[in-house]
Amino acid sequence: MDITSAQNPKIKKLLTLQQKSSERRKEHLFVVEGVREFLHCVGVGYEADTLFYCPAILDQHPDAQQVYELAQKVRSFSLTEEVYAKIAYRESTEGLVAEMKVQEKTLQDLQLPENPLIMVLESVEKPGNLGAILRSGDASGVDAVVVCDPRTDLFNPNLIRSSIGAIFTVPCVACSSQECISFLKQNGVRILTAQLQDSSLYYDTDMRQGTAIVMGTEATGLTNIWREAADAHIRIPMLGRLDSLNVSVSAAILLYEAVRQRN
């Protein structure tokens, strides 16, 4: 079926899903834009509800045929370029936007190996930072990312976009800080909190055993519940006049220190 007007009710619903987390929760749907992100999502078991594609754009993508084969199995709509421009976030887009069915995952769903490496983020609110951390998590082979007391939902389109699909390739769950602390201690995972006060340099701290690296917001850092639960406090040396790095940069540094120690 072709959609030629941006006033079509299905387009209006899609835009509402993109913009409102309350609508995503209500409909149990989220939005994925881009062929790469969509294929990552489907590849780890998410189910598509509806596909919107623009043949004039999608046909230029090397994986277009794979998308069209998947489109035959679900509800799909062909869009004109004008309508597609109304729903596409990215300037350089690939001609595909999908409504996907939400899969709610919990800590108990995580399948951790022996001596896991886990990234824990407390109240990180910027989707771009969380997306960048997920990319670093994917690259460093982290076993899970746990978002505690989240201020953005894990299916925020900006998060999905900034992670370039890593939100689907890295096991990622949301929970409270207390739930996460209890889970880590029950599984014998050592808690390392990133903080300036009362801390040791990160490269002097053993990360070869089961380890959770815990980071807070750039503005306020970690709350006391994490500082008190920690087995060790670690810091990145700051040699300039500023006292903090972007949280996603700090996360990448600490994750790759764990990789260095384990290889």
Secondary structure, DSSP 8 states (H G I E B T S, - for coil): -EE--TTSHHHHHHHHHHH-HHHHHHHTEEEEESHHHHHHHHHTT--EEEEEE-HHHHTTSTTHHHHHHHHTTSEEEEE-HHHHHHH---SS--SEEEEEE-----GGG----SS-EEEEEES---HHHHHHHHHHHHHHT-SEEEEES-SS-TT-HHHHHHTTTHHHHS-EEEE-HHHHHHHHHHTT-EEEEE-STT-EEGGGS--SSSEEEEE-BTTTB--HHHHHH-SEEEE----SS-----HHHHHHHHHHHHHHHH-
